[in-house]
Amino acid sequence: MHPTHRDALGTILGTTLWTALGAALSGGRPGAAAAQEAPRDASRDAPWPSRPIRLIAPFPPGGTVDLMARLAAERLQPRLGQSIVIENRAGAGGNLGTEVAVKAEPDGYTLVLATIGGSAINYALYGARMPYRPEDLAAVGLISTVPNVLLATKDLPARDVAGLVALAKARPGALNLGNTGVGASTHVTAEMFKLAAGIDMASVPFRGAGPMLTELMAGRVEAGVDNLPSSVEHIRDGRVRCLGVTSATRSSALPDVPTLREQGLAGFEATAWFGLQAPARTPRPVVEQVGQALDAALREPAMRARLAALGAEPAALPPNGGTSPAGFEAFLESERGKWAEVVRRARVTVE
């Protein structure tokens, strides 16, 4: 026999004998020998959570999104018995970080801080260009709602909304109005304000609250819109001036600051919110467990006091006045419809 043929036959016979031997040792079960050799991922069999959980914050450090993510992680860690690692993934008004979560393994080890931009407004703002759909995410729970605030540099000769409107009308297009990012609630709120007041100000989107507040305090931007929690200390310290809050009623954190409604903008209201979502196919028991832990944390006096100090209201969804995956899902559906109409009426667009 030719040497090459003999070598090939030996290989075939050797493989056949090895397969038969493996099957015999495994009681004749097909593939059992291979299964015995293949390493197992022990973490898949371990009770959840058996390793740290990643919480994606889709905005940079220093803003309200980052604050809420860290507060949620702090209160959830002892209840879940596992550490939670914050990962800031900023961009596209919350879309970038949220998309990272959508594409993550749905194993219960990735959560995302849901924002009004990335989980509601941007569906209307970006339309077919959105990189994900509502059904790509599972609702876990609402954390809090917060008003936005209309801010001005401390050197601007405007002490209230009327003063800013007068300045803007005297110098059409000359004054800057900053926001914390395209698609953020602050962006849409700023456009709503300009439309309601009948003024022309140049919109300046920043990559988060930190950069906007830095420019505002330096006087390089005349005015801006921010979520209250990330600016409340700057307001209290006098580094920026708060001209009004955008909620329907005054904030308990700034009781002396009137609403925009009180200052002549009838019916004006814009409230941001923050919650938790997970990749769509995350096991339902995991979603429910995190939702229950969040609900319990929000009922703690210490957590409620922390939120109040930031000017935020803890979740109060039906039917029990707290939060739940089902309650947050219904809330999200309502918010998507509401903000789609706001985007249409305010004629907000993105390039």
KEDOVO-393930 format. One record per atom (N, C-alpha, C): x negated, y, z. Coordinates in steps of 0.2 Angstrom, whole numbers, plus 5000, padded with zeros to 4 digits. Atoms other than C-alpha are relative to their C-alpha. Layout:
XYZ
...
***
This chain:
499649945000
500050005000
499650065000
500449945000
499450174996
500050045007
500149984993
498750265012
500550065002
499549954999
499950415010
500749975002
499450044999
501450295009
500049975007
500050044993
500850195024
500050055006
499949954995
500650355034
500750035001
499349984999
502350415030
500549955003
499650054997
503150245034
499950005007
500150014992
502250245051
500450065003
499749954997
502950415054
500849995001
499350015000
504750365050
500149945005
499950054995
504550205060
499950025007
500149974993
503850295075
500550045002
499449954998
505250425075
500649965001
499450044999
506550285073
499949975007
500150044993
505750185088
500150055006
499949954994
505650345099
500750025001
499349994999
507450385095
500449955003
499650064997
508050215099
499849995007
500250014993
507050205115
500350055004
499649954996
507750375121
500749985001
499350025000
509450315117
500149945005
500050064995
509150155127
500050025007
500249984993
508450245142
500650055002
499549964998
509950365142
500749974999
499450045000
511250225141
500450014993
499750005007
511550245122
500450074999
499649945002
512250425123
499650044995
500349975005
511850515107
499850075003
500349944998
510650665110
499950015007
500149994993
510550635129
499250015001
500749994998
508650615128
499750074998
500249935002
508450785119
500350045005
499849964995
509550855132
499650005006
500450014994
508450785146
499450044999
500649975001
506950865138
500150085000
499849935001
507851035135
500050045007
500049964994
507551165149
500750035001
499349974999
509151225157
499950075003
500049934997
509551405161
500450005007
499650014993
509951385180
500450065002
499649944998
510651565181
500749994997
499450005003
512051515170
500549955005
499650044996
512651385183
500050035007
500049974994
512251495198
500750045001
499449964998
513751585207
499850074998
500149935002
513951765200
500150045006
500649985004
513051875204
499449975003
500650034997
511351785206
499450044998
500649965002
510251925199
500350074999
499749935000
510352115198
500450024994
499549985005
511752195188
499750074997
500249935003
511352335175
500650044999
499549955001
512452485175
499750064996
500249955005
512252595160
500450075001
499849935000
512452785162
499950034993
500149975006
512752855145
499950074999
500249935000
512153025149
499350015004
500650004996
510453085156
500050015007
500049984993
509953105174
500250075001
499849934998
510553255183
500750034999
499349985001
512353265177
500549965004
499550044996
513953205184
500149934998
500050075002
513853045174
499549965004
500550044996
512252995183
500250005007
499850004993
512953055200
500549955001
499550054999
514452945198
499849935000
500350075001
513452795192
499649985006
500450024994
512252805207
500549995006
499550004995
513752835219
500349935000
499750065001
514652685212
499549945002
500450054998
513152575213
499849995007
500150004992
512752625231
500549975004
499550034996
514452575237
500249934998
499850075003
514652415226
499549955002
500650054999
512952335230
500249965007
499850044994
513452285248
500649954999
499450035001
515152225242
499949944996
500150065005
514452115228
499449965002
500650034998
512852065237
499549994995
500550005005
511752105223
499850084999
500249945002
510752255218
500250024993
499749985006
511352365204
499550054997
500549955003
510052455192
500350044995
499749955004
510552615184
499550014993
500449995007
509952635165
500350054997
499849945004
510152805157
499949994993
500050015007
510552785139
500450064996
499649945003
511052965132
500050004993
499949985007
511653015115
500749994998
499450015004
513153045104
500650015005
499549994996
514253105118
500249945004
499950064997
514152945127
500149944996
499950065004
514352835112
499449955000
500650045000
512552775112
500049955006
500050044995
512552705129
500549955001
499450045000
514252635128
499949944995
500150055005
513752545112
499549955002
500550054997
512252465121
500449955004
499650044996
513552395133
500449954996
499550045004
514752335120
499649944997
500450055003
513252235112
499749955005
500350044995
512652165128
500349935001
499750074999
512951975133
500550015005
499449994996
514651975141
500049955006
500150054995
513951875156
500150035007
499949974994
514451995170
499450045003
500649964997
512752075172
499950074996
500149935003
513052235161
500750035001
499549954999
514252375166
499850064997
500149935002
514452545159
500450055003
499749954997
514952705167
500550034994
499549985005
516552745157
500150085001
499949935000
516752935152
500650024996
499449975004
518153035145
499850014993
500349995007
517053065130
500049934996
500150075003
516452885126
500549955000
499450054999
518052795131
500750034998
499449985002
519352915125
500050064994
500149945005
518953085116
499749984993
500350015006
517753015104
500349964995
499650045005
518952895096
500350044995
499749955004
519853045089
499550044996
500449965003
518353145086
499549974995
500450035004
517253025077
500449954995
499650045004
518652915069
499749944998
500250065003
518052785057
499249995002
500750014999
516252825062
499849985007
500150034993
516452765080
499749934999
500350075000
515252615083
500349955003
499750054997
516452525093
500850025001
499349995000
518352505096
500249995008
499850014994
519352505112
500049935003
500050074998
519552315112
499349975001
500750034998
517652295113
499850015007
500249994993
517752345131
500549985005
499650024995
518552275146
500150055006
499949964995
519252395159
499949975007
500150024993
518652375177
500350045005
499749964995
519152525187
499950074999
500149925000
519352715188
499750025006
500449984994
518152795200
500350075003
499849944998
518652975200
500250054995
499849955004
519453125192
499650075002
500349944998
518553295192
500250064995
499949945005
518953475185
499450024997
500549965003
517853565173
500050075003
500149934998
517153735177
499750044994
500349955005
516853895166
499550045004
500649964997
515153965171
499850054996
500349955004
514254115167
499350015004
500649984997
512454175170
500150055006
499949954995
512354275186
499950074998
500149935002
511754435177
500550024995
499549985005
513254435164
500550045004
499549954997
514354585168
500749974999
499450025000
515854475169
500149965007
499950034993
516654425186
500649955000
499450045001
518154325179
500149984993
499850025007
518954255164
500150064995
499849945004
519654425158
499350034998
500749975002
517854495159
499649974995
500350045006
517154355148
500350014994
499649995006
518554375136
499950074997
500149935002
518254565135
499350004996
500649995003
516454545132
499949964993
500050045007
516754405118
500350044995
499749965005
517954515109
499750064998
500449945002
516854665109
499449984996
500550035004
515454555102
500149934997
499850065003
516254425091
499449954997
500550045002
515054275089
499350015002
500649984998
513654355098
499849965007
500150034994
513854265115
500049924999
500150085000
513354075118
500549975005
499650044995
514553955126
499749935000
500350075000
513653795131
500449955002
499750054998
514253625134
499549945001
500450064998
513553455140
499949954995
500150055006
513653365123
500649994996
499450015005
514653345107
500449935003
499550054998
516153235112
500150005007
499850004992
516053265131
500650045001
499449964998
517553335140
499850085000
500249935000
516553495142
500050034993
500049985007
516353515123
500850024998
499349995002
518253495120
500350065004
499849954996
518653605135
499850074998
500349945003
517553745128
500450024994
499649985006
518453735111
500750025002
499349984998
520153735120
500050075003
500049934997
519653895130
499950054994
500149955006
519053985114
500650014996
499450005004
520653945105
500550035004
499549974996
521753995120
499950075001
500249934999
520854155123
500050044994
500049965006
520754205105
499350034999
500749985001
518854225105
499649964996
500550045004
517354185095
499450005004
500650014997
515854115104
499649954997
500450055003
514454015098
499949945004
500150064996
514553835104
499349975000
500750025000
512953765110
500049935004
500050074997
512953575114
499349985003
500650024997
511553515126
500149925001
500050074998
511053335130
500049995007
499850014993
511853335147
500050065004
499949954996
512153445161
499450045002
500749984998
510353465167
499750064996
500249955005
509753555151
500450065000
499649945001
511253665150
500050055006
500149964994
511153725168
499350035000
500649975000
509353755166
500050074996
499949945005
509653875151
500550055003
499549954997
511153955160
499650045006
500349964994
510153995176
499450044997
500549965003
508754065165
500250064996
499749955004
509954175156
499950004993
500050015007
509654105139
500649984997
499350015003
511454055137
500450045005
499649954996
512754175143
500549965004
499450034996
514154055148
500049924998
500050075002
514453865148
500649975004
499450044997
515753725153
499649945003
500450064997
515153585165
500649975004
499650034995
515953455176
499850035007
500149974994
516153525193
499449965005
500550034995
515053395203
499350014998
500749995002
513453425193
499850085001
500249935000
513553615195
500250035007
499749974994
514453635212
499550035005
500549974996
512853665222
499750064997
500349945004
512153785209
500550065001
499549954999
513853885211
499950025008
500049984993
513753885230
499350045002
500649974999
511953935230
499950074996
500049945004
512354085218
499550004994
500450005006
511254025204
500350014994
499649995006
512654025192
500750035003
499449974998
514354115193
500649954997
499450035002
515954015192
500650044999
499449965002
517354105183
500749975001
499450035000
518653975184
500049935000
500050075001
519153795186
500649984995
499650025006
520053705172
500649955002
499450044998
521253595182
500650045001
499449964999
523053635185
500050045007
500149974993
522653675204
499350015002
500749984998
521153745213
499749945003
500450064998
519853625218
499850025008
500149994993
519653595237
499250015001
500749995000
517753605234
499850084999
500149935001
517953785228
500650045001
499349984999
519553845236
500150084998
500049935001
519154035232
500050014992
500049995007
518954005213
500749994997
499450015003
520554025203
500049964994
499950045006
521153915189
500050054994
499949965006
521153975171
500750014999
499349995000
523053955172
500150075004
499949944996
523054085186
499750064997
500349945003
521954205175
500350014994
499749985006
523154215161
500149954994
499950055005
522954055151
500549955002
499450044998
524653975153
499949934998
500050085002
524653785153
499449974999
500650035001
522853765152
499849955005
500350054995
522153605160
499649954996
500550055003
520653495156
499749975006
500350034994
520153365169
499649944997
500450065002
518753235166
500149955005
499950064995
518653065174
499449954998
500650055000
517352925177
500349935002
499850074998
517652735178
499449954998
500450065002
516852565175
500349964994
499850055005
516952455159
499549955000
500550055001
516152295154
500149974993
499950035007
515852205137
500749965000
499350035001
517552135131
500149935003
499950074998
517251945134
499749995007
500250024993
516551965152
500549965003
499550054997
517351825162
500550045004
499549964997
518951885169
499950005008
500250004993
518551825187
499550065002
500549964999
517051935186
500350085000
499649935001
518052095180
500450015006
499549994994
519352065194
499650015006
500449994994
517952045207
499750075001
500349934999
517052205203
500650055001
499549954999
518752295201
500350005007
499850014993
519252235219
499550045004
500649974996
517552295226
500050074999
500049935001
517752465218
500650035003
499449974997
519552485224
499950005008
500150004993
518952435242
499550065002
500549954998
517452555241
500350075000
499649935001
518652705235
500450015006
499649994994
519652675251
499650025006
500449994994
518152695263
500050085001
500149934998
518152865272
499450034998
500649975002
516352895268
499950014993
500049995007
516552865250
500550064998
499549955002
518052985249
499750075002
500349944998
517053115259
499550024995
500549985005
515653105246
500350034994
499749985006
516753125232
500350075001
499749934998
517653275240
499550055000
500549955000
516053365243
499750024993
500249995007
515653345224
500650044996
499549975003
517353415220
500449954996
499650065003
518053245214
500549975004
499450044996
519653155218
499949934998
500150085001
519552965221
500649984995
499450025004
520652865209
500649985004
499450014997
522452855213
500549984995
499650035005
523252745200
500649965003
499450044998
524952655201
499749924999
499450004995
525552535209
499850025007
500250004992
524452545225
499650065001
500349944998
523652715224
499250005000
500850015001
521852655220
499849984993
500250025007
521152565205
500049934999
500050075002
521252395196
499850004993
500150015007
520752325179
500650024996
499449995004
522552325173
500250085000
499849934999
522952505180
499550044996
500549965004
521352575172
500149994993
499950015007
521752495155
500650044998
499449965002
523452575155
499850085000
500249935000
522652745160
499650014994
500449995006
521352725146
500450014994
499550005006
522752695133
500350075000
499749935000
523652855139
499550054998
500549955001
522052955139
499850014993
500150005007
521652905121
500550044996
499449975003
523352965115
500050075001
500049934998
523253125125
499550044997
500549975003
521553175119
499950014993
499950005007
521853135101
500450064998
499549945002
523253265101
499650075002
500449944998
522053395110
499550014995
500549995006
520653365097
500450034994
499649975006
521953395083
500250075001
499749944999
522753545091
499450065000
500549964999
521053625096
499550004993
500450005007
520353585078
499249985002
500750024998
518753505086
499749954995
500350055005
517553425074
499349995002
500750025000
515853345073
499749994993
500450015007
514553355059
499849934999
***
